[in-house]
Amino acid sequence: MRISRRELHAQIASLAARNEHLAAQLAETEADKTACVSQLERAAHELSRGKDVIATHMVSVAHPATVLHSPQACMDSLREALTAVGFDLRLELERLDGRPL
């Protein structure tokens, strides 16, 4: 049995609407992916900066001419250097101290 012209147009309109919906979902997914990649890149960059600061402090503490004689002074210096590059450890330090977050 042949399909009527009206039914054919209805099917075509339905398929067009579905295609538009799928295209919108794809665009939204692409935008979400781009945002996620951007966040991962920022996190990787921040982690790299933190690792550089920590490595620099480890080398300087091992050097005999280091002015930092106490563990407290070393900790304060490391904390200041990390803060200077935007590496925030407040949440981690509070969690380790047992404070509620």
N, C-alpha and C positions, 0 to 999 in steps of 0.2 A: 504494500500500500504506500502510495506517495504521501509525502509530508506536505502540508499546506504552506503557502507562502507566509502566512501570518505566523505559524509555528516556527518556520525557518528563521524569520526575522527575530522572533522571541529568543530562539536559541543563540543566534548571533549576538544579540544584545546581552544575553546572560554571559556568554563567553567573553565579550568585551569588558563587561563589568568585573568579571573574575580576573582578567588580565590586568586591569587597572589596579585592582586590590593587591594582586601579587607584586606588581611593579612598585607600589607604595611600600609594601612590606620589605621588599628587597632594598629599596632606598633607605629605609629605617635601619635595616640590619647593617648596611654599609656604613651609615653614620655611627652606629654603635661600635662597629669594628674599628673605625678610625679613632674614636674617642678612647677605646680600650688600648689601642696601640700607643697612642699619645701618652696615656697614663703609665704604661709599662716603660716607655722610653724615659719619662721623667723619673720614675723610681730607679731605673738602672743607672741613670746619670747621678742621682743623689747617692746611691749606694757606692758608686765609683768614687765620688768625692770623699765620702766618709772613709772608705778604705785607704785612699791616698793620705788623708790626715792621720789616720791610725798608724799607717806604715811609717810616715815621717816621724811621728812621736816615738815609735819603737826604736828607730835608728838613732834618734837624738838622745833617748834615755840610755842607750847602750854606749854612747860616746863618753869618754872620761871627762870631758870639759862641760858636761851638762850641769846646769845650775839647779835643776830640780832634784833636791836631795831627799825629799820625803814623798811617800806615796800620795799623800793628800795634795801636795803641790803638783805632782804629775797628773793626778786626776783632774784638778782644777784647770790646768793648762790644756789638757785634752778636751775637756768640756767646752772651754772658751774657743778653742780652735774649731771644734765641730759646729758650735753655734755660729761662728763667723762665716762658715760656708753653707749655712742653712740646714744643717743636719740636726734635727731635734730629737733628743732622746728622753724627753720628760716623761712620756707615757711608759716607756720601758723601765726607766729608773723608778718611777712610782710603783709599777707593778712588782718589781723586784724588792722594793722596800715593804711590800705588803699593804700599800694604801689602796683603798677602793678607787676604781676608775670611774 
